[in-house]
Amino acid sequence: MAGTVTAYGSNGTQIWGLGNTLINTADLVEMELQALEARKSPMLRQKNTATTNKQTYSNFQNDFSSLIQAVRKVASFTGSEKAVTMSTAGYVDVKAGASAISGSYKIEVAKLATRHQVGGGTAINLAATVTSATGVKLNGKDVVIDAGMTYKQLIDKINGGDYGVSVYTIKDATGDRLYMTAKNSGVASAITIESGTGSLWQDIGIVDGSNAFKNIIEAQDAEYSINGVSLTNASNTVENILPGVSITLTTPTPANTPVTVNVGDSSVNDSVSIIQAMSNEYNNAIGKLGTYGGEGGVLQGSNAVLSTSRALGAISIFQVNGKYASSYGIQMDKTGRINLDATKLQDAFKKDPDGAKAFFFGANGLGKYLEKQLDKVFGETGSIGSRIKSYDEELQKINTQITKIDELNRSRQDAIIAKYAKLEQQMAALNTQLNYIKAVTKKDNDD
C-alpha cells in the first residue's frame, strides 16, 4: 500500500507506506483516530436526545402561543373603548373611551410641539475646572458652582437636579460639545438662563457672545384644528378637548387635507369579537392537545398534556358573583371544545354591561384567570417553560464536554500521527538496510 496520501489535523499531508509493504500504517492511524472519536459517542447520543426533547416541548409551546395571545388580549381589554376608524392613517392616533361622544371629527395638524434644544457652540474639556461664577441660573433656579468643580461634575449636577433639562455631549476632534434639551415640549417649557458674574453659558457653548441661544431646535407648541377650530397645545398628546377622546399628533397633515376620525356607537361588538376570537383559539388548542396527548402522540400521558388540560378546563368552573361562563352563552361539550352562543353573549353585554365586563375583563375576570392558569404551564417559570430551560442547560453542559473531548482528541491525534510517522521512518531505514543486505548477498552468491 506504498504511497497512500492522507491529511490529518495540524500535521498537514502525510504519505504513508513508503517505508514498507508489510504494515498498513494508514489503517493503523485511522483506527486510532476513530477510537478517539468514539469517546464522543455517548455525549452525541445524549445531545441528540436532549435536542429532540427540547424541540418537542418548544413545538408544543409554540402551538399554544396563539391561544395565549388571545387570552392576553381579553385580560388586557378594558371593555370600555369605542371603536375608532380614520380616513388616513399615520397623522394622528385616537383612542375613545366609554364616555366619548360617537360621531365624526375632522382633524388637521399644522405643527408638532417640539422641545427646546441648544448648544454645541464650543468644544470643552470635561475634566477642566469650571470658571468661578455667582448668580448663575437655569430655568429660574440657582446653579451653584462649587470650588474645583469640573465640567463633567457640572453636567452631572444639572442632570441630577430639578432644572427641567437634560444635558448630553458629543465628542469631536476638538473636544466634547455640550447640548441641553428641555424635558417638556412647548413654548412655556423653553430653556431660560441667567449668566450672573461669569460667562459660564458662553464657555460651554449654550449661547454666543451676545448671550443669544445657539438653537438646535426652538421650542414650539403644537398647532392643529378640529372641525375647523384652530387650537394649540404644549405637547403632542391632546386630552379633554373632545370628551373621552385622547388624540396623539404624530405628523403634520397635507394642507387642507384633514383626517376624518369616526368614533363608533358602542363597545359591545368589540367585546363580543375579542371573546369570539379567544373561543376560536381555545378550540384550536383543544385539537392540538389531542394530537400531542392522544394515542400515539409524542407527549401521550405526560405531565405537559395533563397540566395543559387542567388549565384549559378551568374555564368550566370559573365564576364571578355567582355567574359562570354558561351564563354568557359559553358551553363546553364532551370533547372539551367551546360552543359559543354569540347572540346570548351580546344580549348579556347589553342588559348588564358592567357585570359582563367584570366577568370577562375585570381584575379578577376570566381573561386574567386563564392568563394565570396558562402562565403556570407555558410561562418562563411554568412547567413547559422550565422544562425547555432545563434542556437548554443540559445541552450547554453536553456541548462543553464535547468541546473538551475535541480539544483532548486534537492533542492525542498529533501524538498518534507523530508516533506512526516515526514508525514510517524506522521502517524505511530497515527497508533500506534489508535491500542493501540482499544486494550484497546476491553479489557474493554470484561470485
C-alpha positions in Angstrom: 0.0 0.0 0.0 3.0 2.2 -0.6 2.3 5.9 -1.4 -1.0 6.4 0.4 -1.6 10.1 0.9 -3.7 11.2 3.9 -4.2 14.6 5.6 -4.6 14.5 9.4 -5.0 17.5 11.8 -2.2 20.0 12.2 0.5 17.7 10.8 -0.6 18.5 7.2 -0.4 15.9 4.4 1.4 12.7 5.2 2.4 10.0 2.7 2.1 6.6 4.4 3.6 3.2 3.5 6.7 4.5 1.7 8.9 2.5 4.1 7.3 -0.9 3.9 4.8 -3.2 2.2 4.0 -5.4 5.2 2.3 -2.9 7.6 -0.7 -0.8 6.6 0.3 2.3 8.6 -2.6 4.4 7.3 -5.1 1.9 8.5 -3.5 1.9 12.0 -3.6 5.7 12.1 -7.3 5.7 11.0 -8.3 3.0 13.6 -6.7 5.0 16.5 -8.3 8.2 15.3 -11.7 6.5 15.1 -11.2 5.2 18.7 -10.7 8.8 19.8 -13.8 10.0 18.1 -15.8 7.1 19.6 -15.2 8.7 23.0 -17.8 11.3 22.0 -20.5 8.9 21.0 -22.3 8.8 24.4 -22.2 12.6 24.5 -23.5 12.8 21.0 -26.4 10.4 21.8 -27.3 12.5 24.8 -27.2 15.6 22.8 -29.4 14.2 20.1 -32.0 13.0 22.7 -32.0 16.4 24.5 -32.3 18.3 21.3 -35.2 16.1 20.2 -37.0 16.5 23.5 -36.4 20.3 23.6 -37.8 20.6 20.1 -40.9 18.6 21.0 -41.6 20.9 24.0 -40.8 24.0 22.1 -43.2 23.0 19.3 -45.8 22.2 21.9 -45.3 25.7 23.4 -45.4 27.4 20.0 -48.6 25.6 19.1 -50.4 27.2 22.0 -48.9 30.7 21.5 -52.0 31.9 19.5 -54.3 30.9 22.4 -52.0 32.6 24.9 -52.1 35.8 22.9 -55.9 35.7 22.5 -56.2 35.2 26.3 -53.9 38.1 27.0 -56.0 40.4 24.8 -59.0 39.5 26.8 -57.0 40.0 30.0 -55.8 43.5 29.0 -59.1 44.6 27.3 -61.0 47.2 29.4 -64.3 46.7 27.7 -64.8 50.4 27.7 -63.1 51.6 24.5 -65.2 52.6 21.5 -64.1 51.6 18.0 -62.2 54.3 16.1 -61.6 54.4 12.4 -59.7 57.0 10.4 -59.8 58.0 6.7 -56.0 58.2 6.6 -53.5 56.5 8.9 -50.2 58.0 10.1 -51.1 61.5 11.1 -53.0 61.1 14.4 -53.6 58.3 16.9 -57.0 58.4 18.5 -58.4 56.5 21.4 -62.1 56.8 22.5 -63.3 55.7 26.0 -66.8 54.8 27.1 -67.7 58.5 27.6 -66.6 59.5 24.1 -69.4 61.0 22.0 -70.0 59.0 18.9 -69.6 60.9 15.6 -67.1 62.1 13.0 -64.4 64.7 13.5 -62.0 66.3 11.0 -58.5 66.9 12.4 -55.7 68.9 10.7 -52.2 69.0 12.1 -50.2 72.1 11.1 -47.2 71.9 13.5 -46.0 69.4 16.1 -44.9 70.5 19.6 -41.1 70.4 20.0 -38.7 70.6 22.9 -36.2 73.4 23.1 -32.6 72.2 22.3 -29.5 74.4 22.4 -25.7 74.1 22.5 -22.8 72.7 20.5 -21.1 76.0 20.0 -17.8 75.4 21.9 -15.8 72.3 22.5 -14.8 71.8 26.1 -12.5 69.6 28.2 -14.9 67.8 30.6 -12.0 67.3 33.1 -11.2 71.1 33.2 -12.3 73.2 36.1 -15.3 75.5 35.7 -14.6 79.1 36.0 -15.9 80.5 39.3 -19.2 82.5 39.0 -22.1 83.6 41.1 -25.7 84.3 40.3 -25.9 81.6 37.6 -29.5 80.4 37.0 -31.1 77.8 34.8 -34.8 77.9 34.3 -35.0 80.3 37.3 -33.1 78.0 39.7 -29.7 78.7 41.1 -26.7 76.7 39.7 -24.1 76.8 42.4 -20.5 76.5 41.1 -18.5 74.7 43.8 -14.8 75.3 44.1 -12.8 72.9 41.9 -15.9 71.7 40.1 -15.2 70.2 36.7 -17.5 70.5 33.6 -18.3 66.7 34.0 -19.4 67.3 37.6 -21.5 70.3 36.4 -23.3 68.2 33.8 -24.0 65.5 36.4 -25.3 68.2 38.8 -27.7 69.6 36.2 -28.9 66.2 35.1 -29.4 65.1 38.7 -31.2 68.3 39.7 -34.7 69.6 39.1 -33.8 72.0 36.3 -36.3 70.8 33.7 -33.5 70.0 31.2 -31.3 67.1 30.1 -27.6 67.6 29.2 -25.5 65.4 26.9 -22.2 65.7 25.0 -21.0 64.7 21.5 -17.2 64.3 21.1 -15.4 65.5 18.0 -11.8 66.1 17.1 -11.6 69.3 19.2 -13.2 68.0 22.4 -16.7 67.5 23.8 -19.6 69.7 22.7 -22.4 70.1 25.2 -26.1 70.1 24.3 -29.1 70.9 26.5 -32.7 69.8 25.9 -35.9 70.8 27.7 -37.6 67.8 29.3 -41.0 69.1 28.2 -42.2 70.3 24.8 -43.9 73.6 24.1 -43.1 77.3 24.3 -43.8 77.5 28.1 -41.0 75.0 28.7 -38.3 76.8 26.7 -35.0 77.0 28.4 -34.1 80.2 30.2 -30.7 81.2 31.7 -29.0 84.0 33.7 -25.3 84.4 33.5 -24.6 86.1 36.8 -21.0 87.3 37.3 -19.3 84.8 35.0 -19.5 83.6 31.4 -20.5 80.0 32.1 -23.1 79.7 29.4 -20.8 81.2 26.8 -17.9 78.9 27.9 -19.9 75.7 27.4 -21.4 76.9 24.0 -25.0 77.3 25.1 -25.1 81.0 24.0 -22.9 83.2 21.8 -21.0 86.3 22.7 -24.2 88.4 22.8 -25.9 85.8 25.1 -28.2 84.7 22.3 -29.1 81.0 22.4 -27.3 78.6 19.9 -30.6 76.9 19.0 -30.6 73.4 17.6 -34.4 73.2 17.9 -36.6 76.0 19.0 -39.5 75.4 21.4 -42.8 75.2 19.7 -46.4 74.5 20.6 -48.5 72.0 18.6 -50.9 73.8 16.2 -53.9 71.8 15.0 -57.6 72.1 14.3 -60.7 70.1 15.0 -63.7 70.6 12.8 -62.1 73.9 11.6 -61.5 75.3 15.1 -57.8 76.3 15.4 -56.1 75.1 18.6 -52.7 74.9 20.3 -51.2 72.6 22.8 -47.9 72.4 24.6 -47.5 68.7 23.9 -48.5 66.4 21.0 -50.9 64.5 23.3 -54.3 66.3 23.4 -56.7 65.5 26.2 -60.0 67.0 27.3 -60.8 68.7 24.1 -63.3 66.0 22.9 -65.0 64.2 25.8 -63.5 60.8 26.4 -61.1 61.1 23.4 -57.3 61.1 23.6 -55.5 62.4 20.5 -51.8 62.0 19.7 -50.5 64.2 16.9 -47.8 62.3 15.0 -47.2 64.0 11.6 -48.4 67.3 10.0 -51.2 66.7 7.6 -51.0 68.0 4.0 -52.5 71.4 3.6 -56.3 71.4 3.5 -56.4 67.7 3.8 -57.9 66.8 7.2 -58.1 63.3 8.7 -61.7 62.2 9.3 -61.9 60.3 12.6 -65.0 58.2 13.3 -65.9 57.2 16.8 -68.3 54.1 17.0 -71.5 53.9 18.9 -70.8 51.1 21.2 -68.1 48.8 22.6 -70.4 45.7 22.7 -69.4 44.4 19.3 -65.7 44.8 20.2 -66.2 42.9 23.4 -68.0 40.1 21.7 -65.5 39.9 18.9 -62.5 39.6 21.3 -64.3 36.8 23.2 -65.2 35.0 20.0 -61.5 35.2 18.9 -60.4 33.7 22.2 -63.0 30.9 21.9 -61.8 30.0 18.4 -58.2 29.8 19.5 -59.4 27.8 22.6 -61.0 25.2 20.3 -57.9 25.1 18.1 -55.8 24.4 21.2 -58.0 21.6 22.3 -57.4 19.9 18.9 -53.6 20.4 19.2 -53.7 19.0 22.7 -55.4 15.8 21.3 -52.6 15.5 18.7 -49.9 15.6 21.3 -51.6 13.7 24.0 -53.8 11.3 22.1 -53.0 7.7 21.3 -49.6 7.6 19.7 -48.9 11.3 20.4 -45.4 12.3 21.3 -46.4 13.5 24.7 -49.1 10.9 25.5 -49.6 10.6 29.3 -47.0 13.4 30.0 -47.4 16.0 32.7 -47.3 18.7 30.0 -50.5 17.4 28.5 -52.2 16.9 31.9 -51.3 20.3 33.2 -52.4 22.0 29.9 -55.7 20.1 30.0 -56.3 21.2 33.6 -55.5 24.9 32.7 -57.9 24.8 29.7 -60.7 23.0 31.7 -60.6 25.7 34.4 -63.0 27.8 32.3 -65.9 25.5 33.1 -65.6 26.1 36.9 -64.8 29.8 36.8 -67.4 32.1 38.3 -67.8 35.8 39.2 -70.7 36.9 41.5 -72.4 33.5 41.1 -72.3 33.6 37.3 -70.5 31.0 35.2 -69.4 31.0 31.5 -72.6 29.3 30.7 -74.5 32.5 31.8 -72.9 34.2 28.8 -73.5 31.6 26.2 -70.3 29.6 26.6 -70.9 25.9 26.9 -68.3 23.1 26.9 -69.0 19.9 25.1 -67.7 16.4 25.9 -64.6 16.9 23.7 -63.6 19.9 25.8 -64.4 22.4 23.0 -66.4 25.6 23.5 -69.7 26.2 21.9 -70.3 30.0 21.9 -73.8 31.5 21.5 -72.9 34.9 20.2 -76.4 36.2 20.4 -76.7 35.3 24.1 -73.3 36.8 24.8 -74.2 40.1 23.0 -77.6 40.3 24.9 -75.7 39.8 28.2 -73.5 42.8 27.4 -76.5 44.9 26.5 -78.5 44.0 29.6 -75.8 44.1 32.2 -72.6 45.7 30.6 -70.9 46.2 34.0 -71.5 42.6 35.1 -70.3 41.2 31.7 -67.2 43.4 31.7 -66.4 42.3 35.3 -66.8 38.6 34.3 -64.5 38.8 31.2 -62.3 41.8 31.6 -62.2 42.6 35.3 -59.1 42.4 37.6 -60.5 39.0 38.7 -62.2 38.2 35.4 -61.9 35.2 33.1 -59.2 36.8 31.0 -56.8 37.3 34.0 -57.8 33.9 35.4 -57.0 32.0 32.2 -53.8 34.0 31.7 -52.6 32.9 35.2 -53.5 29.3 34.5 -51.7 29.2 31.2 -48.7 31.0 32.6 -48.3 28.2 35.2 -47.8 25.9 32.2 -46.2 28.0 29.4 -44.6 30.9 31.4 -40.9 31.2 31.9 -41.2 29.5 35.2 -44.1 27.3 34.2 -43.8 23.5 33.8 -43.2 23.7 30.0 -41.0 26.8 30.2 -38.9 25.3 33.0 -38.5 22.0 31.1 -37.3 23.8 27.9 -34.9 25.8 30.1 -33.6 22.6 31.7 -32.9 21.1 28.2 -31.0 24.3 27.3 -28.8 23.9 30.4 -28.3 20.2 29.6 -27.3 20.9 26.0 -24.9 23.6 27.2 -23.2 21.1 29.5 -23.0 18.4 26.8 -21.6 20.9 24.3 -18.9 21.9 26.9 -18.0 18.2 27.4 -17.8 17.6 23.6 -15.6 20.6 23.2 -13.2 19.3 25.9 -13.1 15.9 24.3 -12.4 17.5 20.9 -9.5 19.6 22.4 -8.1 16.4 24.1 -8.5 14.4 20.9 -6.6 17.0 18.9 -3.6 16.8 21.2 -3.7 13.0 21.1 -4.2 13.0 17.4 -1.0 14.9 16.9 0.8 12.3 19.2 -0.7 9.4 17.2 0.4 10.8 13.8 3.8 11.6 15.2 4.2 8.0 16.5 3.3 6.5 13.2 5.4 9.0 11.2 8.4 7.9 13.3 7.5 4.2 12.7 7.4 5.0 8.9 11.0 6.5 9.2 12.2 3.4 11.1 10.6 1.0 8.7 12.1 3.0 5.8 15.5 2.7 7.3 15.1 -1.0 8.0 13.9 -1.5 4.4 17.0 0.3 3.1 19.2 -2.0 5.2 17.4 -5.0 4.0 17.7 -4.1 0.4 21.5 -3.5 1.0 21.9 -6.9 2.6 20.0 -8.5 -0.3 22.2 -6.8 -2.8 25.4 -7.8 -1.0 24.3 -11.4 -0.6 23.3 -11.7 -4.2 26.7 -10.3 -5.2 28.5 -12.9 -3.0 26.4 -15.7 -4.5 27.2 -14.5 -8.0 30.9 -14.6 -7.2 
